Amino acid sequence: MKKLSLVLTIAATIVSATVTQGMAQAKAASGTLAAGTPAAGKISSTSEVTNLSVKDMGSLHFKLAFENPLRQKTKISLIDKDRNVLFDDYMHENTQYVKAFNLSNLADGEYTFLVESGKDKQKKDFTISTKTLRGIFLASN
């Protein structure tokens, strides 16, 4: 006669980040971000920064890229939902910016890549969330 035993299996923890497709731009001097959703991250030709994109490279590694055709001084920031600056960088001599980010050390939460050039502000929001999957299966002896 076969014995059946109940075995509890805990699956690996899955950590993921989702980049929202919404992008915000601000043209007003007040600095208030106004929501906008240009197709595929494209920005109108009047923007100082164009083609802002965040590419998920897996395992919480991301690539941030944009063009700065006017070579304006541009500030790049990574901020959390409480507006704490976790990273900032400046560029103005190049027409393109590409940087890889390893975000695996960040806690679960909401974050934003913010690119500011003059009065132009654009952002890419994303969320990091950890999910633990648990399951049960029967094993026979």
C-alpha positions in Angstrom: 0.0 0.0 0.0 1.3 3.5 -0.9 1.6 6.2 1.6 0.7 9.7 0.6 2.3 12.5 2.5 1.4 16.2 2.3 4.3 18.5 1.5 4.2 22.3 1.7 6.3 24.0 -0.9 7.3 27.6 -0.8 8.2 29.0 -4.2 11.0 31.5 -4.8 10.3 35.1 -4.0 9.6 37.0 -7.1 10.7 40.7 -7.2 9.4 42.7 -10.1 9.2 46.3 -11.2 6.6 47.7 -13.5 7.2 50.9 -15.4 4.0 52.8 -16.0 3.5 54.1 -19.5 2.3 57.5 -18.3 4.8 60.3 -18.8 4.3 63.8 -17.3 5.5 67.0 -18.8 5.5 70.5 -17.3 5.9 73.6 -19.4 4.6 76.1 -16.8 7.1 78.0 -14.7 5.3 76.7 -11.5 7.0 73.4 -11.9 3.8 71.5 -11.5 3.7 68.2 -13.4 0.8 67.9 -15.8 -0.2 64.5 -16.9 0.3 63.5 -20.5 0.6 60.3 -22.4 2.5 60.7 -25.7 2.7 57.5 -27.7 5.7 55.3 -27.1 7.4 57.9 -24.9 7.7 60.5 -27.8 7.7 64.1 -26.8 6.8 67.0 -29.0 9.6 68.6 -31.0 9.4 71.7 -28.8 10.7 69.8 -25.8 14.3 70.3 -24.8 14.5 66.5 -24.0 13.1 63.9 -26.4 12.5 60.2 -26.6 12.6 59.5 -22.9 12.5 55.8 -22.3 13.1 53.3 -19.5 13.8 49.7 -20.6 13.5 46.8 -18.2 16.6 44.6 -18.7 15.4 42.0 -16.1 16.3 41.4 -12.5 15.6 45.0 -11.5 18.1 46.4 -14.0 16.9 49.3 -16.1 18.3 51.4 -18.9 17.3 55.1 -18.9 17.8 56.9 -22.3 16.8 60.2 -23.9 18.0 62.7 -26.4 19.1 66.2 -25.6 19.4 67.8 -29.1 19.9 71.3 -27.8 22.6 70.2 -25.3 20.8 72.0 -22.5 21.9 71.4 -18.9 19.8 68.5 -17.8 19.3 67.0 -14.4 18.4 63.3 -14.1 17.0 62.1 -10.7 15.7 58.9 -9.2 13.2 59.8 -6.4 10.9 57.8 -4.1 7.3 58.5 -3.4 8.2 60.9 -0.6 10.3 62.9 -3.0 13.6 61.8 -1.5 16.4 61.9 -4.1 18.1 58.6 -4.3 20.3 59.4 -7.3 21.0 62.5 -9.4 23.2 63.3 -12.3 23.8 66.2 -14.7 24.5 66.3 -18.4 24.8 69.1 -21.0 27.6 68.4 -23.4 26.2 65.3 -25.1 23.1 65.0 -27.3 22.3 61.5 -25.9 22.1 60.1 -22.4 22.1 56.3 -21.7 22.7 54.8 -18.3 22.0 51.4 -16.7 20.6 51.3 -13.2 20.7 48.3 -10.8 17.7 48.9 -8.6 17.8 45.5 -6.8 18.8 47.2 -3.5 15.6 49.4 -3.4 12.8 48.4 -1.1 9.3 47.8 -2.4 7.6 51.0 -3.3 6.8 53.7 -5.9 9.7 55.4 -7.6 10.2 58.0 -10.4 12.9 58.8 -12.9 12.7 62.6 -13.4 14.4 64.4 -16.2 14.5 68.2 -15.9 15.9 70.6 -18.6 15.0 74.3 -18.2 11.2 74.5 -17.7 10.7 71.1 -19.3 10.1 68.2 -16.8 9.4 64.6 -17.8 9.0 61.6 -15.6 8.7 57.8 -15.8 7.0 56.2 -12.8 7.5 52.6 -11.7 6.7 50.3 -8.8 8.9 47.7 -7.2 6.9 44.9 -5.5 7.9 41.6 -4.0 5.5 38.6 -4.2 6.0 35.3 -2.5 4.1 32.4 -4.0 3.2 29.4 -1.8 1.7 26.1 -2.9 0.9 22.6 -1.7 1.4 19.4 -3.6 0.9 15.8 -2.7 4.0 13.6 -2.8 3.7 9.8 -2.9 6.2 7.5 -1.1 
